[in-house]
Amino acid sequence: MTIKQIDNNTFEKVAGANTMTLKRDRNGGWEMLTSNPSTRAWNGNMPSFRRFESLAAVEQHYKSWRGVTHLIADHTQPQRG
């Protein structure tokens, strides 16, 4: 399970039937979208999401995302692309 960079503002981690996508929002915060068999069953194939004010908060909540701040050079400002 490695973190894959999709673009300057989007990162993804896939493990089996589980997909987690981290996106930077326009306010400089972050959104984690989670899609797994449970969320697809309950949400009609839509992922669940959770908002965070910082990458540190993402790392604190999701152990599997620890270290993501090292992948993102400037994690405080939205970037084009």
N, C-alpha and C positions, 0 to 999 in steps of 0.2 A: 504494500500500500504506500505509494509515493504520491506526493502532491504534484499535480501537473498544472503548469501555467497555460491558460487558454488565451488570455490577452493581458494587457497591463493592469486590468481591474478585476480579473476573474481567475479563480483557481479551483481545481477539481481533484477529488480523491474518490476512487472507486474500489470497492472490496466486494466481490461477488455481486449480489443483487442490490447492494447499497451504494448510493451515489450521494456525495456531499459536495456542494458547490458554494464557494465563498466569493461574494461579489462586493465590490466597493460601491457604496451609494453616493448620491450627489452631495450629501452633507459631510462627507469624509468618514462616515461610519462604515460598518460592514453588515452584510446579510448572509446568513448561512441557510441554504436551501438543502433540505434532506429528503431524499427519495429512497424508500425501501418498501418491501412488500406490505408492511403495516400502513404506512402513510398512503400508499397507492390504493389500498382497500378502503380506508376511511375517507380519503379526500378526493375520490374519483379520479385517480391517476395524477393528481396535483401534489407537488412536494410541500412539505411543511417548511416554515421559515422562522427564523429568529434574528432579531436585530441586535447589534453590538456597537458600542461607541468606539471601540479600539481593537486592534489585533491582540493586545494583551488580554482583553476580556474574552476573545475567541479562544485563545490558548488556555485560559483558565477553565473555560467551560468544556472544551473538547480536548482531551488528552492527546488524541491522534493528530491534532493540528499544532502541537507544540513545536516551535521552531519556525513557524511560517513567517515571522517577522524578519528572519534572516534571508528569506527569498525575495522580499519586497524592499527595494532600496529606499523608496520614499513612501512610507505607509501612512502618512498623515494627509496627503493631498491627492484628490482624484487625478488620474493621468489619462491622456487621450489614447484611444486605441482600444 
